[in-house]
Amino acid sequence: MKLNYFPDTDSLYIDLSQRPSVESQEVSEGVVLDYDAEGNLVGIDIDHASSKLDLRELVTNHIPLEAKA
């Protein structure tokens, strides 16, 4: 998973998968979900992110992380 913030557009894109998106659906104003060909969620695009989220803080809980070789 990757978090990409674009300050010039104040948008946050959360990449959930490396699969390409083929369909997008706006679920609320400025929040778009991207799906792959099988209907799996692959990304989340949030416009005007700084007004919707606290971008200064990122908290993760109980995520099993393994070191990459």
PQR file of N, CA, C, O and H, with PARSE charges and radii, in Angstrom:
ATOM      1  N   MET A   1       0.855  -1.158   0.000 -0.4000 1.5000
ATOM      2  CA  MET A   1       0.000   0.000   0.000 -0.0000 2.0000
ATOM      3  C   MET A   1       0.907   1.228   0.000  0.5500 1.7000
ATOM      4  O   MET A   1       1.935   1.266   0.676 -0.5500 1.4000
ATOM      5  N   LYS A   2       0.500   2.221  -0.771 -0.4000 1.5000
ATOM      6  CA  LYS A   2       1.254   3.466  -0.860 -0.0000 2.0000
ATOM      7  C   LYS A   2       0.307   4.641  -0.655  0.5500 1.7000
ATOM      8  O   LYS A   2      -0.822   4.642  -1.145 -0.5500 1.4000
ATOM      9  H   LYS A   2      -0.335   2.190  -1.320  0.4000 1.0000
ATOM     10  N   LEU A   3       0.787   5.636   0.074 -0.4000 1.5000
ATOM     11  CA  LEU A   3       0.062   6.893   0.243 -0.0000 2.0000
ATOM     12  C   LEU A   3       0.801   7.953  -0.555  0.5500 1.7000
ATOM     13  O   LEU A   3       1.996   8.164  -0.347 -0.5500 1.4000
ATOM     14  H   LEU A   3       1.704   5.636   0.472  0.4000 1.0000
ATOM     15  N   ASN A   4       0.110   8.615  -1.459 -0.4000 1.5000
ATOM     16  CA  ASN A   4       0.715   9.651  -2.295 -0.0000 2.0000
ATOM     17  C   ASN A   4      -0.066  10.941  -2.129  0.5500 1.7000
ATOM     18  O   ASN A   4      -1.250  11.008  -2.459 -0.5500 1.4000
ATOM     19  H   ASN A   4      -0.861   8.443  -1.628  0.4000 1.0000
ATOM     20  N   TYR A   5       0.606  11.973  -1.611 -0.4000 1.5000
ATOM     21  CA  TYR A   5      -0.036  13.275  -1.455 -0.0000 2.0000
ATOM     22  C   TYR A   5       0.509  14.217  -2.516  0.5500 1.7000
ATOM     23  O   TYR A   5       1.718  14.284  -2.738 -0.5500 1.4000
ATOM     24  H   TYR A   5       1.567  11.920  -1.342  0.4000 1.0000
ATOM     25  N   PHE A   6      -0.393  14.946  -3.171 -0.4000 1.5000
ATOM     26  CA  PHE A   6      -0.040  15.886  -4.228 -0.0000 2.0000
ATOM     27  C   PHE A   6      -0.432  17.289  -3.754  0.5500 1.7000
ATOM     28  O   PHE A   6      -1.600  17.667  -3.849 -0.5500 1.4000
ATOM     29  H   PHE A   6      -1.375  14.892  -2.990  0.4000 1.0000
ATOM     30  N   PRO A   7       0.533  18.065  -3.246 -0.5600 1.5000
ATOM     31  CA  PRO A   7       0.202  19.372  -2.675  0.2800 2.0000
ATOM     32  C   PRO A   7      -0.355  20.368  -3.681  0.5500 1.7000
ATOM     33  O   PRO A   7      -1.142  21.239  -3.309 -0.5500 1.4000
ATOM     34  N   ASP A   8       0.034  20.259  -4.946 -0.4000 1.5000
ATOM     35  CA  ASP A   8      -0.460  21.217  -5.934 -0.0000 2.0000
ATOM     36  C   ASP A   8      -1.961  21.096  -6.171  0.5500 1.7000
ATOM     37  O   ASP A   8      -2.610  22.070  -6.553 -0.5500 1.4000
ATOM     38  H   ASP A   8       0.673  19.551  -5.248  0.4000 1.0000
ATOM     39  N   THR A   9      -2.519  19.903  -5.944 -0.4000 1.5000
ATOM     40  CA  THR A   9      -3.961  19.698  -6.091 -0.0000 2.0000
ATOM     41  C   THR A   9      -4.644  19.372  -4.766  0.5500 1.7000
ATOM     42  O   THR A   9      -5.861  19.197  -4.718 -0.5500 1.4000
ATOM     43  H   THR A   9      -1.992  19.111  -5.634  0.4000 1.0000
ATOM     44  N   ASP A  10      -3.852  19.290  -3.681 -0.4000 1.5000
ATOM     45  CA  ASP A  10      -4.353  18.924  -2.352 -0.0000 2.0000
ATOM     46  C   ASP A  10      -5.162  17.633  -2.427  0.5500 1.7000
ATOM     47  O   ASP A  10      -6.275  17.544  -1.909 -0.5500 1.4000
ATOM     48  H   ASP A  10      -2.863  19.432  -3.721  0.4000 1.0000
ATOM     49  N   SER A  11      -4.572  16.634  -3.086 -0.4000 1.5000
ATOM     50  CA  SER A  11      -5.248  15.344  -3.186 -0.0000 2.0000
ATOM     51  C   SER A  11      -4.362  14.243  -2.618  0.5500 1.7000
ATOM     52  O   SER A  11      -3.135  14.299  -2.702 -0.5500 1.4000
ATOM     53  H   SER A  11      -3.668  16.706  -3.507  0.4000 1.0000
ATOM     54  N   LEU A  12      -5.008  13.258  -2.048 -0.4000 1.5000
ATOM     55  CA  LEU A  12      -4.328  12.093  -1.485 -0.0000 2.0000
ATOM     56  C   LEU A  12      -4.799  10.874  -2.254  0.5500 1.7000
ATOM     57  O   LEU A  12      -6.000  10.637  -2.382 -0.5500 1.4000
ATOM     58  H   LEU A  12      -6.004  13.213  -1.980  0.4000 1.0000
ATOM     59  N   TYR A  13      -3.846  10.098  -2.768 -0.4000 1.5000
ATOM     60  CA  TYR A  13      -4.205   8.851  -3.431 -0.0000 2.0000
ATOM     61  C   TYR A  13      -3.638   7.705  -2.618  0.5500 1.7000
ATOM     62  O   TYR A  13      -2.442   7.664  -2.330 -0.5500 1.4000
ATOM     63  H   TYR A  13      -2.871  10.290  -2.664  0.4000 1.0000
ATOM     64  N   ILE A  14      -4.507   6.774  -2.252 -0.4000 1.5000
ATOM     65  CA  ILE A  14      -4.107   5.588  -1.506 -0.0000 2.0000
ATOM     66  C   ILE A  14      -4.099   4.427  -2.485  0.5500 1.7000
ATOM     67  O   ILE A  14      -5.148   3.960  -2.928 -0.5500 1.4000
ATOM     68  H   ILE A  14      -5.479   6.808  -2.487  0.4000 1.0000
ATOM     69  N   ASP A  15      -2.905   3.971  -2.814 -0.4000 1.5000
ATOM     70  CA  ASP A  15      -2.719   2.844  -3.724 -0.0000 2.0000
ATOM     71  C   ASP A  15      -2.821   1.557  -2.924  0.5500 1.7000
ATOM     72  O   ASP A  15      -1.973   1.291  -2.073 -0.5500 1.4000
ATOM     73  H   ASP A  15      -2.053   4.350  -2.454  0.4000 1.0000
ATOM     74  N   LEU A  16      -3.828   0.768  -3.180 -0.4000 1.5000
ATOM     75  CA  LEU A  16      -4.028  -0.485  -2.444 -0.0000 2.0000
ATOM     76  C   LEU A  16      -3.462  -1.690  -3.180  0.5500 1.7000
ATOM     77  O   LEU A  16      -3.282  -2.756  -2.591 -0.5500 1.4000
ATOM     78  H   LEU A  16      -4.517   0.984  -3.872  0.4000 1.0000
ATOM     79  N   SER A  17      -3.183  -1.525  -4.454 -0.4000 1.5000
ATOM     80  CA  SER A  17      -2.735  -2.636  -5.289 -0.0000 2.0000
ATOM     81  C   SER A  17      -1.967  -2.088  -6.476  0.5500 1.7000
ATOM     82  O   SER A  17      -2.120  -0.921  -6.836 -0.5500 1.4000
ATOM     83  H   SER A  17      -3.329  -0.659  -4.933  0.4000 1.0000
ATOM     84  N   GLN A  18      -1.149  -2.920  -7.078 -0.4000 1.5000
ATOM     85  CA  GLN A  18      -0.431  -2.523  -8.284 -0.0000 2.0000
ATOM     86  C   GLN A  18      -1.251  -2.805  -9.543  0.5500 1.7000
ATOM     87  O   GLN A  18      -0.831  -2.467 -10.650 -0.5500 1.4000
ATOM     88  H   GLN A  18      -1.025  -3.868  -6.786  0.4000 1.0000
ATOM     89  N   ARG A  19      -2.404  -3.415  -9.375 -0.4000 1.5000
ATOM     90  CA  ARG A  19      -3.269  -3.685 -10.530 -0.0000 2.0000
ATOM     91  C   ARG A  19      -3.851  -2.378 -11.058  0.5500 1.7000
ATOM     92  O   ARG A  19      -4.154  -1.481 -10.271 -0.5500 1.4000
ATOM     93  H   ARG A  19      -2.745  -3.690  -8.476  0.4000 1.0000
ATOM     94  N   PRO A  20      -4.010  -2.255 -12.363 -0.5600 1.5000
ATOM     95  CA  PRO A  20      -4.563  -1.022 -12.928  0.2800 2.0000
ATOM     96  C   PRO A  20      -6.066  -0.907 -12.663  0.5500 1.7000
ATOM     97  O   PRO A  20      -6.785  -1.904 -12.602 -0.5500 1.4000
ATOM     98  N   SER A  21      -6.511   0.328 -12.510 -0.4000 1.5000
ATOM     99  CA  SER A  21      -7.945   0.539 -12.337 -0.0000 2.0000
ATOM    100  C   SER A  21      -8.603   0.649 -13.708  0.5500 1.7000
ATOM    101  O   SER A  21      -8.033   1.195 -14.653 -0.5500 1.4000
ATOM    102  H   SER A  21      -5.927   1.138 -12.560  0.4000 1.0000
ATOM    103  N   VAL A  22      -9.819   0.115 -13.789 -0.4000 1.5000
ATOM    104  CA  VAL A  22     -10.582   0.179 -15.037 -0.0000 2.0000
ATOM    105  C   VAL A  22     -11.928   0.867 -14.837  0.5500 1.7000
ATOM    106  O   VAL A  22     -12.625   1.187 -15.800 -0.5500 1.4000
ATOM    107  H   VAL A  22     -10.282  -0.328 -13.022  0.4000 1.0000
ATOM    108  N   GLU A  23     -12.283   1.090 -13.576 -0.4000 1.5000
ATOM    109  CA  GLU A  23     -13.563   1.725 -13.267 -0.0000 2.0000
ATOM    110  C   GLU A  23     -13.404   2.559 -12.011  0.5500 1.7000
ATOM    111  O   GLU A  23     -12.685   2.178 -11.088 -0.5500 1.4000
ATOM    112  H   GLU A  23     -11.718   0.830 -12.793  0.4000 1.0000
ATOM    113  N   SER A  24     -14.075   3.694 -11.980 -0.4000 1.5000
ATOM    114  CA  SER A  24     -14.039   4.573 -10.814 -0.0000 2.0000
ATOM    115  C   SER A  24     -15.456   4.949 -10.419  0.5500 1.7000
ATOM    116  O   SER A  24     -16.346   5.062 -11.263 -0.5500 1.4000
ATOM    117  H   SER A  24     -14.659   4.004 -12.731  0.4000 1.0000
ATOM    118  N   GLN A  25     -15.649   5.139  -9.116 -0.4000 1.5000
ATOM    119  CA  GLN A  25     -16.976   5.502  -8.616 -0.0000 2.0000
ATOM    120  C   GLN A  25     -16.820   6.541  -7.514  0.5500 1.7000
ATOM    121  O   GLN A  25     -16.138   6.297  -6.519 -0.5500 1.4000
ATOM    122  H   GLN A  25     -14.926   5.047  -8.431  0.4000 1.0000
ATOM    123  N   GLU A  26     -17.451   7.698  -7.690 -0.4000 1.5000
ATOM    124  CA  GLU A  26     -17.432   8.722  -6.654 -0.0000 2.0000
ATOM    125  C   GLU A  26     -18.459   8.339  -5.599  0.5500 1.7000
ATOM    126  O   GLU A  26     -19.652   8.247  -5.889 -0.5500 1.4000
ATOM    127  H   GLU A  26     -18.005   7.896  -8.499  0.4000 1.0000
ATOM    128  N   VAL A  27     -17.991   8.115  -4.370 -0.4000 1.5000
ATOM    129  CA  VAL A  27     -18.882   7.660  -3.304 -0.0000 2.0000
ATOM    130  C   VAL A  27     -19.357   8.797  -2.409  0.5500 1.7000
ATOM    131  O   VAL A  27     -20.376   8.668  -1.731 -0.5500 1.4000
ATOM    132  H   VAL A  27     -17.022   8.189  -4.135  0.4000 1.0000
ATOM    133  N   SER A  28     -18.641   9.887  -2.401 -0.4000 1.5000
ATOM    134  CA  SER A  28     -19.072  11.130  -1.760 -0.0000 2.0000
ATOM    135  C   SER A  28     -18.299  12.245  -2.449  0.5500 1.7000
ATOM    136  O   SER A  28     -17.377  11.981  -3.221 -0.5500 1.4000
ATOM    137  H   SER A  28     -17.813   9.992  -2.951  0.4000 1.0000
ATOM    138  N   GLU A  29     -18.671  13.483  -2.173 -0.4000 1.5000
ATOM    139  CA  GLU A  29     -18.048  14.591  -2.889 -0.0000 2.0000
ATOM    140  C   GLU A  29     -16.529  14.580  -2.715  0.5500 1.7000
ATOM    141  O   GLU A  29     -16.018  14.751  -1.608 -0.5500 1.4000
ATOM    142  H   GLU A  29     -19.419  13.697  -1.545  0.4000 1.0000
ATOM    143  N   GLY A  30     -15.817  14.378  -3.824 -0.4000 1.5000
ATOM    144  CA  GLY A  30     -14.364  14.395  -3.805 -0.0000 2.0000
ATOM    145  C   GLY A  30     -13.702  13.117  -3.349  0.5500 1.7000
ATOM    146  O   GLY A  30     -12.487  13.100  -3.153 -0.5500 1.4000
ATOM    147  H   GLY A  30     -16.232  14.239  -4.723  0.4000 1.0000
ATOM    148  N   VAL A  31     -14.453  12.049  -3.172 -0.4000 1.5000
ATOM    149  CA  VAL A  31     -13.873  10.759  -2.785 -0.0000 2.0000
ATOM    150  C   VAL A  31     -14.241   9.737  -3.859  0.5500 1.7000
ATOM    151  O   VAL A  31     -15.412   9.424  -4.074 -0.5500 1.4000
ATOM    152  H   VAL A  31     -15.440  12.063  -3.331  0.4000 1.0000
ATOM    153  N   VAL A  32     -13.203   9.228  -4.527 -0.4000 1.5000
ATOM    154  CA  VAL A  32     -13.405   8.314  -5.651 -0.0000 2.0000
ATOM    155  C   VAL A  32     -12.717   6.991  -5.354  0.5500 1.7000
ATOM    156  O   VAL A  32     -11.554   6.954  -4.952 -0.5500 1.4000
ATOM    157  H   VAL A  32     -12.252   9.483  -4.352  0.4000 1.0000
ATOM    158  N   LEU A  33     -13.461   5.898  -5.559 -0.4000 1.5000
ATOM    159  CA  LEU A  33     -12.909   4.557  -5.409 -0.0000 2.0000
ATOM    160  C   LEU A  33     -12.577   4.003  -6.791  0.5500 1.7000
ATOM    161  O   LEU A  33     -13.380   4.109  -7.718 -0.5500 1.4000
ATOM    162  H   LEU A  33     -14.406   5.927  -5.885  0.4000 1.0000
ATOM    163  N   ASP A  34     -11.392   3.414  -6.924 -0.4000 1.5000
ATOM    164  CA  ASP A  34     -10.960   2.816  -8.184 -0.0000 2.0000
ATOM    165  C   ASP A  34     -10.977   1.296  -8.057  0.5500 1.7000
ATOM    166  O   ASP A  34     -10.546   0.736  -7.049 -0.5500 1.4000
ATOM    167  H   ASP A  34     -10.739   3.329  -6.171  0.4000 1.0000
ATOM    168  N   TYR A  35     -11.488   0.635  -9.106 -0.4000 1.5000
ATOM    169  CA  TYR A  35     -11.623  -0.822  -9.114 -0.0000 2.0000
ATOM    170  C   TYR A  35     -10.876  -1.422 -10.300  0.5500 1.7000
ATOM    171  O   TYR A  35     -10.731  -0.782 -11.342 -0.5500 1.4000
ATOM    172  H   TYR A  35     -11.839   1.089  -9.925  0.4000 1.0000
ATOM    173  N   ASP A  36     -10.402  -2.655 -10.132 -0.4000 1.5000
ATOM    174  CA  ASP A  36      -9.756  -3.357 -11.239 -0.0000 2.0000
ATOM    175  C   ASP A  36     -10.807  -4.093 -12.074  0.5500 1.7000
ATOM    176  O   ASP A  36     -12.005  -3.970 -11.817 -0.5500 1.4000
ATOM    177  H   ASP A  36     -10.520  -3.174  -9.285  0.4000 1.0000
ATOM    178  N   ALA A  37     -10.362  -4.849 -13.062 -0.4000 1.5000
ATOM    179  CA  ALA A  37     -11.270  -5.543 -13.979 -0.0000 2.0000
ATOM    180  C   ALA A  37     -12.136  -6.592 -13.277  0.5500 1.7000
ATOM    181  O   ALA A  37     -13.215  -6.930 -13.764 -0.5500 1.4000
ATOM    182  H   ALA A  37      -9.390  -4.950 -13.271  0.4000 1.0000
ATOM    183  N   GLU A  38     -11.668  -7.111 -12.136 -0.4000 1.5000
ATOM    184  CA  GLU A  38     -12.438  -8.110 -11.391 -0.0000 2.0000
ATOM    185  C   GLU A  38     -13.344  -7.482 -10.337  0.5500 1.7000
ATOM    186  O   GLU A  38     -14.028  -8.195  -9.604 -0.5500 1.4000
ATOM    187  H   GLU A  38     -10.792  -6.837 -11.740  0.4000 1.0000
ATOM    188  N   GLY A  39     -13.354  -6.159 -10.255 -0.4000 1.5000
ATOM    189  CA  GLY A  39     -14.197  -5.478  -9.282 -0.0000 2.0000
ATOM    190  C   GLY A  39     -13.567  -5.290  -7.923  0.5500 1.7000
ATOM    191  O   GLY A  39     -14.250  -4.902  -6.975 -0.5500 1.4000
ATOM    192  H   GLY A  39     -12.798  -5.579 -10.851  0.4000 1.0000
ATOM    193  N   ASN A  40     -12.261  -5.559  -7.803 -0.4000 1.5000
ATOM    194  CA  ASN A  40     -11.559  -5.374  -6.540 -0.0000 2.0000
ATOM    195  C   ASN A  40     -11.135  -3.921  -6.372  0.5500 1.7000
ATOM    196  O   ASN A  40     -10.720  -3.276  -7.335 -0.5500 1.4000
ATOM    197  H   ASN A  40     -11.706  -5.874  -8.573  0.4000 1.0000
ATOM    198  N   LEU A  41     -11.237  -3.410  -5.164 -0.4000 1.5000
ATOM    199  CA  LEU A  41     -10.813  -2.052  -4.865 -0.0000 2.0000
ATOM    200  C   LEU A  41      -9.294  -1.967  -4.960  0.5500 1.7000
ATOM    201  O   LEU A  41      -8.585  -2.730  -4.303 -0.5500 1.4000
ATOM    202  H   LEU A  41     -11.575  -3.934  -4.382  0.4000 1.0000
ATOM    203  N   VAL A  42      -8.789  -1.037  -5.780 -0.4000 1.5000
ATOM    204  CA  VAL A  42      -7.341  -0.907  -5.958 -0.0000 2.0000
ATOM    205  C   VAL A  42      -6.820   0.464  -5.538  0.5500 1.7000
ATOM    206  O   VAL A  42      -5.608   0.637  -5.408 -0.5500 1.4000
ATOM    207  H   VAL A  42      -9.364  -0.417  -6.313  0.4000 1.0000
ATOM    208  N   GLY A  43      -7.693   1.440  -5.324 -0.4000 1.5000
ATOM    209  CA  GLY A  43      -7.227   2.752  -4.927 -0.0000 2.0000
ATOM    210  C   GLY A  43      -8.343   3.656  -4.461  0.5500 1.7000
ATOM    211  O   GLY A  43      -9.515   3.452  -4.776 -0.5500 1.4000
ATOM    212  H   GLY A  43      -8.678   1.300  -5.429  0.4000 1.0000
ATOM    213  N   ILE A  44      -7.944   4.667  -3.696 -0.4000 1.5000
ATOM    214  CA  ILE A  44      -8.878   5.652  -3.173 -0.0000 2.0000
ATOM    215  C   ILE A  44      -8.283   7.036  -3.435  0.5500 1.7000
ATOM    216  O   ILE A  44      -7.154   7.315  -3.032 -0.5500 1.4000
ATOM    217  H   ILE A  44      -6.991   4.832  -3.441  0.4000 1.0000
ATOM    218  N   ASP A  45      -9.027   7.882  -4.096 -0.4000 1.5000
ATOM    219  CA  ASP A  45      -8.591   9.242  -4.403 -0.0000 2.0000
ATOM    220  C   ASP A  45      -9.426  10.215  -3.582  0.5500 1.7000
ATOM    221  O   ASP A  45     -10.655  10.180  -3.631 -0.5500 1.4000
ATOM    222  H   ASP A  45      -9.944   7.656  -4.423  0.4000 1.0000
ATOM    223  N   ILE A  46      -8.753  11.089  -2.823 -0.4000 1.5000
ATOM    224  CA  ILE A  46      -9.448  12.047  -1.964 -0.0000 2.0000
ATOM    225  C   ILE A  46      -9.025  13.460  -2.370  0.5500 1.7000
ATOM    226  O   ILE A  46      -7.882  13.861  -2.153 -0.5500 1.4000
ATOM    227  H   ILE A  46      -7.754  11.118  -2.784  0.4000 1.0000
ATOM    228  N   ASP A  47      -9.955  14.204  -2.959 -0.4000 1.5000
ATOM    229  CA  ASP A  47      -9.707  15.598  -3.323 -0.0000 2.0000
ATOM    230  C   ASP A  47      -9.888  16.492  -2.100  0.5500 1.7000
ATOM    231  O   ASP A  47     -10.664  16.169  -1.201 -0.5500 1.4000
ATOM    232  H   ASP A  47     -10.883  13.878  -3.136  0.4000 1.0000
ATOM    233  N   HIS A  48      -9.175  17.613  -2.068 -0.4000 1.5000
ATOM    234  CA  HIS A  48      -9.220  18.547  -0.943 -0.0000 2.0000
ATOM    235  C   HIS A  48      -8.925  17.805   0.360  0.5500 1.7000
ATOM    236  O   HIS A  48      -9.607  17.987   1.369 -0.5500 1.4000
ATOM    237  H   HIS A  48      -8.545  17.876  -2.799  0.4000 1.0000
ATOM    238  N   ALA A  49      -7.897  16.970   0.309 -0.4000 1.5000
ATOM    239  CA  ALA A  49      -7.573  16.075   1.417 -0.0000 2.0000
ATOM    240  C   ALA A  49      -7.287  16.803   2.723  0.5500 1.7000
ATOM    241  O   ALA A  49      -7.672  16.321   3.789 -0.5500 1.4000
ATOM    242  H   ALA A  49      -7.343  16.823  -0.511  0.4000 1.0000
ATOM    243  N   SER A  50      -6.620  17.954   2.667 -0.4000 1.5000
ATOM    244  CA  SER A  50      -6.265  18.645   3.914 -0.0000 2.0000
ATOM    245  C   SER A  50      -7.487  19.174   4.662  0.5500 1.7000
ATOM    246  O   SER A  50      -7.415  19.423   5.865 -0.5500 1.4000
ATOM    247  H   SER A  50      -6.308  18.345   1.801  0.4000 1.0000
ATOM    248  N   SER A  51      -8.599  19.347   3.965 -0.4000 1.5000
ATOM    249  CA  SER A  51      -9.815  19.793   4.650 -0.0000 2.0000
ATOM    250  C   SER A  51     -10.662  18.613   5.139  0.5500 1.7000
ATOM    251  O   SER A  51     -11.603  18.801   5.911 -0.5500 1.4000
ATOM    252  H   SER A  51      -8.658  19.145   2.987  0.4000 1.0000
ATOM    253  N   LYS A  52     -10.327  17.397   4.686 -0.4000 1.5000
ATOM    254  CA  LYS A  52     -11.087  16.215   5.088 -0.0000 2.0000
ATOM    255  C   LYS A  52     -10.338  15.325   6.070  0.5500 1.7000
ATOM    256  O   LYS A  52     -10.948  14.543   6.801 -0.5500 1.4000
ATOM    257  H   LYS A  52      -9.563  17.245   4.059  0.4000 1.0000
ATOM    258  N   LEU A  53      -8.996  15.448   6.083 -0.4000 1.5000
ATOM    259  CA  LEU A  53      -8.158  14.568   6.897 -0.0000 2.0000
ATOM    260  C   LEU A  53      -7.109  15.376   7.641  0.5500 1.7000
ATOM    261  O   LEU A  53      -6.756  16.481   7.227 -0.5500 1.4000
ATOM    262  H   LEU A  53      -8.501  16.082   5.490  0.4000 1.0000
ATOM    263  N   ASP A  54      -6.613  14.824   8.739 -0.4000 1.5000
ATOM    264  CA  ASP A  54      -5.458  15.411   9.413 -0.0000 2.0000
ATOM    265  C   ASP A  54      -4.217  14.768   8.794  0.5500 1.7000
ATOM    266  O   ASP A  54      -3.820  13.669   9.180 -0.5500 1.4000
ATOM    267  H   ASP A  54      -6.899  13.926   9.075  0.4000 1.0000
ATOM    268  N   LEU A  55      -3.615  15.457   7.839 -0.4000 1.5000
ATOM    269  CA  LEU A  55      -2.482  14.900   7.103 -0.0000 2.0000
ATOM    270  C   LEU A  55      -1.185  14.934   7.893  0.5500 1.7000
ATOM    271  O   LEU A  55      -0.172  14.400   7.440 -0.5500 1.4000
ATOM    272  H   LEU A  55      -3.937  16.350   7.526  0.4000 1.0000
ATOM    273  N   ARG A  56      -1.198  15.551   9.062 -0.4000 1.5000
ATOM    274  CA  ARG A  56       0.018  15.637   9.873 -0.0000 2.0000
ATOM    275  C   ARG A  56       0.269  14.371  10.674  0.5500 1.7000
ATOM    276  O   ARG A  56       1.350  14.203  11.239 -0.5500 1.4000
ATOM    277  H   ARG A  56      -2.021  15.985   9.430  0.4000 1.0000
ATOM    278  N   GLU A  57      -0.711  13.478  10.732 -0.4000 1.5000
ATOM    279  CA  GLU A  57      -0.566  12.304  11.576 -0.0000 2.0000
ATOM    280  C   GLU A  57      -0.984  11.044  10.814  0.5500 1.7000
ATOM    281  O   GLU A  57      -2.028  11.006  10.163 -0.5500 1.4000
ATOM    282  H   GLU A  57      -1.589  13.614  10.273  0.4000 1.0000
ATOM    283  N   LEU A  58      -0.140  10.018  10.916 -0.4000 1.5000
ATOM    284  CA  LEU A  58      -0.450   8.715  10.341 -0.0000 2.0000
ATOM    285  C   LEU A  58      -0.214   7.678  11.428  0.5500 1.7000
ATOM    286  O   LEU A  58       0.898   7.555  11.940 -0.5500 1.4000
ATOM    287  H   LEU A  58       0.708  10.049  11.446  0.4000 1.0000
ATOM    288  N   VAL A  59      -1.234   6.947  11.775 -0.4000 1.5000
ATOM    289  CA  VAL A  59      -1.145   5.945  12.830 -0.0000 2.0000
ATOM    290  C   VAL A  59      -1.462   4.585  12.234  0.5500 1.7000
ATOM    291  O   VAL A  59      -2.449   4.423  11.516 -0.5500 1.4000
ATOM    292  H   VAL A  59      -2.138   7.047  11.359  0.4000 1.0000
ATOM    293  N   THR A  60      -0.628   3.622  12.535 -0.4000 1.5000
ATOM    294  CA  THR A  60      -0.899   2.248  12.117 -0.0000 2.0000
ATOM    295  C   THR A  60      -1.019   1.384  13.372  0.5500 1.7000
ATOM    296  O   THR A  60      -0.277   1.578  14.336 -0.5500 1.4000
ATOM    297  H   THR A  60       0.173   3.754  13.118  0.4000 1.0000
ATOM    298  N   ASN A  61      -1.934   0.451  13.361 -0.4000 1.5000
ATOM    299  CA  ASN A  61      -2.149  -0.426  14.505 -0.0000 2.0000
ATOM    300  C   ASN A  61      -2.134  -1.879  14.070  0.5500 1.7000
ATOM    301  O   ASN A  61      -2.860  -2.270  13.157 -0.5500 1.4000
ATOM    302  H   ASN A  61      -2.537   0.294  12.579  0.4000 1.0000
ATOM    303  N   HIS A  62      -1.316  -2.664  14.717 -0.4000 1.5000
ATOM    304  CA  HIS A  62      -1.316  -4.110  14.563 -0.0000 2.0000
ATOM    305  C   HIS A  62      -1.156  -4.570  13.118  0.5500 1.7000
ATOM    306  O   HIS A  62      -1.817  -5.515  12.688 -0.5500 1.4000
ATOM    307  H   HIS A  62      -0.726  -2.346  15.460  0.4000 1.0000
ATOM    308  N   ILE A  63      -0.292  -3.913  12.376 -0.4000 1.5000
ATOM    309  CA  ILE A  63      -0.036  -4.315  10.993 -0.0000 2.0000
ATOM    310  C   ILE A  63       1.191  -5.211  11.006  0.5500 1.7000
ATOM    311  O   ILE A  63       2.268  -4.775  11.411 -0.5500 1.4000
ATOM    312  H   ILE A  63       0.246  -3.145  12.725  0.4000 1.0000
ATOM    313  N   PRO A  64       1.045  -6.461  10.570 -0.5600 1.5000
ATOM    314  CA  PRO A  64       2.201  -7.368  10.573  0.2800 2.0000
ATOM    315  C   PRO A  64       3.150  -7.019   9.419  0.5500 1.7000
ATOM    316  O   PRO A  64       2.873  -7.312   8.256 -0.5500 1.4000
ATOM    317  N   LEU A  65       4.257  -6.396   9.767 -0.4000 1.5000
ATOM    318  CA  LEU A  65       5.234  -5.986   8.768 -0.0000 2.0000
ATOM    319  C   LEU A  65       6.424  -6.927   8.764  0.5500 1.7000
ATOM    320  O   LEU A  65       6.907  -7.336   9.819 -0.5500 1.4000
ATOM    321  H   LEU A  65       4.481  -6.158  10.712  0.4000 1.0000
ATOM    322  N   GLU A  66       6.884  -7.262   7.595 -0.4000 1.5000
ATOM    323  CA  GLU A  66       8.086  -8.076   7.447 -0.0000 2.0000
ATOM    324  C   GLU A  66       9.095  -7.286   6.636  0.5500 1.7000
ATOM    325  O   GLU A  66       8.733  -6.570   5.702 -0.5500 1.4000
ATOM    326  H   GLU A  66       6.491  -6.929   6.737  0.4000 1.0000
ATOM    327  N   ALA A  67      10.351  -7.418   6.996 -0.4000 1.5000
ATOM    328  CA  ALA A  67      11.402  -6.711   6.254 -0.0000 2.0000
ATOM    329  C   ALA A  67      11.537  -7.319   4.865  0.5500 1.7000
ATOM    330  O   ALA A  67      11.516  -8.539   4.705 -0.5500 1.4000
ATOM    331  H   ALA A  67      10.645  -7.999   7.755  0.4000 1.0000
ATOM    332  N   LYS A  68      11.676  -6.453   3.856 -0.4000 1.5000
ATOM    333  CA  LYS A  68      11.897  -6.921   2.490 -0.0000 2.0000
ATOM    334  C   LYS A  68      13.373  -7.237   2.303  0.5500 1.7000
ATOM    335  O   LYS A  68      14.242  -6.500   2.768 -0.5500 1.4000
ATOM    336  H   LYS A  68      11.694  -5.462   3.985  0.4000 1.0000
ATOM    337  N   ALA A  69      13.638  -8.317   1.630 -0.4000 1.5000
ATOM    338  CA  ALA A  69      15.039  -8.709   1.380 -0.0000 2.0000
ATOM    339  C   ALA A  69      15.625  -7.974   0.209  0.5500 1.7000
ATOM    340  O   ALA A  69      16.789  -8.187  -0.134 -0.5500 1.4000
ATOM    341  H   ALA A  69      12.932  -8.916   1.252  0.4000 1.0000
TER
END
